[in-house]
Each structure stands twice: as C-alpha cells, then as structure tokens.
Amino acid sequence: MTSETSLNAPAAQDGEAPSPFFDKQATAWRDGFLGMLIFSGSLPATRLAVADLPPLFLTSARAAIAALLGGALLLLTRQPAPDRKDLPALAVTALGVVAGFPLLTALALQRVSAAHSVIFIGLLPLATALFATLRGGERPKPLFWLFSGLGAATVAGFALSQGGSGSLEGDLLMLAAVLLCGLGYAEGAKLSRRLGGWQAISWALVLSAPPMLALALAASPESWSGIGTPAWLGFAYVSVFSMLIGFVFWYRGLAAGGVARVGQLQLLQPFFGLALAGILLGEPTPWSMFASAGLVAVCVALSKRFA
C-alpha cells in the first residue's frame, strides 16, 4: 500500500526529515511572528496619530476603513457568510480587537507614557492564554504558566526601570484593554479554525462597520487643516496593517499552533515596538532592552516547550 503525501509538501526522501517550512508548527510560529511584528508598530503609530486626531475618531475610522477592505476581499473571493451560531463569537472578537483594545489604548496613551504602557502589553500573553483556557479548552502544563509569568515579569521590570510616567486612570484603561484584547484573540482564533484567519477578522470588521462608521462621522475633527503628515501616516498604518493585515497572520498562527503557545510571542512585541519607536521616532533604545529581550526570548521558547 502506498502512503498518502501532502498536496502542499514534497515527499521526504528515505532517512530525511520533512522540510520545516512545511511543518505545521513551524508555519504557525512563522505566521504568529509576522503578525506580532506587524502589531509591534501599532503603539508608535497610535502615538503619532493621537497627537492630532481624537482617539474616538481614530478607533472608529480605522475600523471602518479596515472593514471596507475586508468586506471587499470577502466579496471578491465569494466567501460564504458565517453561520448564525458564529455571530456571538464574531461580536466578542469585534468588541475585543476592533473596538475595545484600540480605543482604550488610544485613551490610555493620552495619560501614560509609551514606556509605562509596555508593562501592560507584557501581560497580554497571559491574558490570551487565560482566555484560551477558559474559552478554547486548552490546558497548558504548570511549567508553561511559570515561564509565561516570568516573561511577563521581565517585560514589566524593564518598563518600570525606564521610569515611564503613569496614572491610575491610564493604568485602568490599559488593564481593561489587555483583558478585552486577550479575549478577542482567543475568540478570533477559535473562529479561524472554521472560517479561516483573514475571513474571521474580516467578518468581525464587517459586523462592526455600521456603529464604527457612525462613530467616525460623529467624532470627526472640527478642522482637518491642523493634522500633520505623521498623524496621517500613523492613521494609515493602524487602519491597514494593525487592523487587518496583522490579523491575517496572527489568527492563522494561533489557530494552527495553539492560542496559549503561539500567543507567547506577544512577550517580544514591546521590544520590537520600542525598537521601531527608536528608528521612526528617534526615541532612545537602552542596552537593557536587548538584555531583557534575550531573557524574554528564552521564556517564550520554554513556554512553547511546555504548552
């Protein structure tokens, strides 16, 4: 009897292991890393945008633009409409990643520094893993939680060492943003297993389009003349990349590799974000960032091992 071979991968020669490129887990981590890398530009871009644009307008307008793009993709590729049973999960996904996290972080960044917000971004992998356990039925081993917690503590310790300013109101906004985002990530990843990665975020965007468009019109700036080019560039990035393209890779990686496991890549997001802020905004990048990022990378690898 001949064995079946994958249509997407070449058959391995005798004694030769299959190519890692075609390995499901390797592909999942590659997709997750690309999604995380795209998301790393979100906070620097948001900081540029909220300098001249109201946070409510930024949140709603970016969602409306991404919904237009996602809806066009759904129509062009003739995707079937989701089942009625998927609508609650799509609504939760939209609440978490389309409306909740963007709006709350935009409001928080008017009250706390970017360095201080990194403390809470470091908690995002734990929140994602928690909701993957509660909503997705994943059961990581105890050592996974140990290394995930150590990674989060490393990120928080680095952020505190930078002396970023904060406020109680800003902290509460960031904490709420992280919880909603973790829920949206876990719920969207579950949907991606049935609908596909880009289809899940596109349908969530389309579902949220009517209220987001209404909010964008109501919260639009009184004058457009004072909005600078950096703010428009930041707005374009969060609308196209943070709101749509990043999720194409992120949800595909979470769905294929496990939400709790691949979600640990978010521990690296603050360091890539700070590096991008240094390159694009001229902000300093201390040497301690690289040491902390190295320790976090070890924690990610170990949490992957025990997930």
N, C-alpha and C positions, 0 to 999 in steps of 0.2 A: 504494500500500500504506500502510495506517495503522500508525503506530508504537505499540508497547505502552506503556502507562502503568502506574505502580506502583499497587497497590491501597491503599497506605498514604500516598501523597503526591499532592497536587493537581498536575495538569499545568501546566508553566510556560508563560506567555504568550510570544509571539514576542518575542525580544530580551531576555527576562527570565530571569535565572538561577534555578534551583530554590531553594526556601527552605532555608537552612542547617539548620533544625530537622529536616528530613527527610534531610539528608545523612548518609551512614553514618558518616563520620569525625567529624562534629560530634556526632552522637549517641553515638558511642563515647567521645569525650572528656568529654561531659556525664555519662555513666554512670560513667566512671572517676573523675571529680572527686567525684561524690556518694559513691562507695564510699570514696575516700580521706578525705573529710570525716568520714564515719561512723567510720572506723578511727582518726581523729585523737583521738577521745575514749577510745580503748582504754587508753592508758597512764595518764591521770589516773584513769579508773575502776578500773583494776587497782590503782593505788596506794591508792585508798580501800578496796578490797576486802581486800587482803592485810594491812591494818592489824589486822583482826580474824579473817580466815579463813585457814586453812592453804593454801599455794599448790597443793598436790596436789589438795585438795578443790575449790578454785576452778576449776582447769583441767578436772577430770573432770566436776564438776557442771554447769558452763556448757555443756560439750559434750553432756551428757545431755539438758539442757533444750532446747538448740537442735535436737538430734536428734528429740526428741518433736514439736517444732513443724514441722520439716522433713518428718518422716515423715507427719504429719497432712496437710500440703499435698500430698504425693505421693499419698496415698490419696484425698483429696477431689477432686483433679483427674485421678485414674486414670492416672497416668503409667506407661508401660511400664517393666519392670525393665531395667536396663542389661545389655548383652551380657556374656558371660563374659570376653571379651577386654578389657573396660573395668575389670575388678576390680583388676588390678595398679595401674593409674593412679589409681583411686579410693583404694586403700590408701596410695599415695605422697602423694596430696593430703591424706588424713586425718592421716598422720604429720606432714606439714609444718605445716598450718594449724589442725588440730583439736587435736592433742596437743603437738607439738614447740614451736612458737613460743609459745603461751600459757603452757605450763609453764616453759619456760626463761626467758622474760622475767619471770614472776612470781618465780622463784627469784633471778634477777639483781637485781631491784628491791629485794630484801632486803639486797643487798650494795653496790649502787651507787646514786647519786642519779639522779633523772629527767633532770637536765641532762646527766649523763655518758652515759646510755643513748641520748641523741639522736645521739651520734657514730655509733653502730652502726645506728640507724634510717636514717641518711643513706647507709649502704652497701646498704640493701635494694634500691633500684632497680638498682644494678649487679649484685647477686646475681640478681635477677629476669631482667635482660637476659642474663646469662651462661647461665642455665638455659634461657631461650628460644632461645638459640643452640644449646646442646648437645642439648636435648630437643625443641624445637619447630621446628628447621630455619630459624629467622630469621637473616638476615645483614645486620645494620646496617652502615652505612658507617663508615670510621675516624673521621670527624669526630663521629659520634654518640658514640663512646666517649670522645672528648676532652671534649665538653660534659657528658656524663654524669659523668665523673670530676671535672670542675671543679665541678659542682653538689654532688657528694658531699663534695669537699674544703671547699666553702663551709659546708656543714652541720657538718662535723667541726670546722672552725675556729671557728665560732660557739659550738659546745658547749664546746670547750676554753677559750674566752675567758670562759665563765661559771664556771669553776673548780669544776665538779662533781666530787665525790669518786668514786673507783673502787677496784677491787681486781682482782687477777689472776684470781681465781675468777669474779668477776662479769663481767669482760671476756670470758672464755672462754665463759661461758654466753650472753652477748649475741651473740657471734660465731656460735656454733652455732645460736642462734635465728634469726639473719638468714639463714644458709645454708639451713636447713630451710624457712623461710618462702618464700624465693625459689624453691626447688624446688616447694613446694606451689602457689604462684601460677602458675608456668609450666605445671605438670601439670594443674591445675584449669582453666586457660584452654583448653588443648587439648581437654579433655573437654567444655567448654562449647560448642564448635563442633558437637559431635554431640548432646549431651544437653540443652543449654540452660544458662544461667547458674545460676539458682536450683536447677535439678534436679541439677547437678553437685555443689554444696556439700551439698544435702540428702541425696543418696545417700552421699556421703563421711561425713556425720554419722551416718546410719543404720548404715553399715558399722562405725563405731567405737563405736556405742552400747553394746553388751554390755560390753566392757572398761572403758569410761568410767563406766558405771553401777556396776560392781563396785568400781572405784577410789573413786568418790564415797562409797559406803557404808563402805568400809574407812577412808577418810581423813576422815570427818566429824568435826567438832569434838566434844570431850568434853562441852562445855556450850554451849548456844545463848544463854544469858542475857546474856553479855557482848558480844554482837555488836551494834554500833550501827547506826542507820539509814543513815549514809553508806556503810558497808560493804555493806549490802543493796542500796542504790541502785547502787553500783558493780558488784555482782554481777549485778543485773538488766540493766544496760547491756551488759556484756560477753557475757551469755548470749543476748540477743535481737538486739542491734544488731551488736556486733563479730563474733559467731559465725555469724550468719545473714543479716540484712538487708543489712549492708555488702557481703557477697559476692554478693548478687543483682545489685547494680550493678557491683561491681568485676570479676567474671568476665565479665559481659556486655560491659563496656568493653574488657577485654583481648582477648576473643575477636574482637570486631568491628574494633578499631583496631590490633591488634598488641601482643603482650606487652611487647616491649622498648620500643616507642614510648609507649604509654599508661602503662606501669609507671613512667615518669619522673615522673609526678605524685606518686609517693611522696616525692620530694625536698621537697615542700611540707608533707608530713604533720607533721614535727616542729614547724614553726612554728604550724600550726593547733592542734597538741596543746598547745604551750606557751601559746598564747592562751587556749585553753579552761581550762588549769590556772590561768591568771591570773584568769579570770572566775569559775570554780567553786570554786577552792581558795584564792584570794587570793594566789597567788604573783606575784612581780614580773615584769613583761614589759619588758626593757630596750629602749632605742631601737635598739640594734644588731641586734635580732631583725628589725625591719622592713627595715633596710638589707640584711641577709643574705637575707631572704625575697625581696626585689626582685631581687637578683642570681641567686638560685636560679630564680626565675620566668623570667628571661631564658635561663638554661641549659636549662630544660625546653622552652622554645619552640624553641631552636636544635637541641636533640637530637631534637625532633619533626620538625624540617625535614630532618634527615639520617638518620633511622631507616629 
